[in-house]
Structure formats: structure tokens, C-alpha cells
Amino acid sequence: MGLLNQPWLAMTITVIDSKDNGLIGLQGMIVDETKHTLRVRSSKGVHVIPKDVIRFTLDNGDTVIEGSKVTQRPEDRVNRRYRRNR
């Protein structure tokens, strides 16, 4: 099972790129996920981050996830099949 098909709650997210410069470098634990947003608890409080403006990693992994590619409900994302980038 790939990282895209796992539940993300309680995973650590690190934002590596964003259209909003204030989000770059944000790191925290995912506490909620909706179709278009991630709610992240960091040392500075809880942030609601739109998925479609960020690129991020989970649990300090090497896989970079394009937020705009995962804008669906979490229960749909878990069961979806994704193409591999070649």
C-alpha cells in the first residue's frame, strides 16, 4: 500500500513548497483532513492548509506529494489507484 493510500491522521507533515511563502517549512501533525484542506497542529498552533497550493512530505519521507493531485475526500483517496510517475 502506497503512502497516498494510507490514512494521514497523526502523521507528521512538512511543507516543502507552496504558493504561499508563509507555509514553506511548516511542520506538524495532521489532526484532520477534508477534501480541500489539511488541519495541522504545530508548535505555533493549529493551521488549516489548502491542499492545492502545497507540495509536502509525510513522516520525513523521500516522497514528495503534490497537494493538487490529492484533492478528494480522505475516504476516496484511500481507495483510489494512482499512476506511477515514470
VENQUIGI-V999028 format. One record per backbone hydrogen bond with DSSP energy under -1.0 kcal/mol. NH is the residue of the N-H (numbers start at 0). CO is the residue of the C=O. Records with the same first field share a line. If there is no record, write none. Layout:
BEGIN
NH = CO ; CO
END
This chain:
BEGIN
4 = 1
5 = 2
9 = 29
10 = 7
12 = 27
13 = 56
14 = 25
15 = 54
16 = 54
18 = 52
22 = 19
24 = 14
25 = 22
27 = 12
28 = 40
29 = 10
30 = 38
31 = 38
33 = 36
37 = 48
38 = 31
39 = 46
40 = 28
41 = 44
44 = 41
46 = 39
48 = 37
50 = 35
52 = 49
53 = 50
54 = 16
55 = 64
56 = 13
58 = 11
60 = 57
64 = 55
66 = 53
68 = 65
69 = 66
71 = 69
76 = 72
77 = 73
END
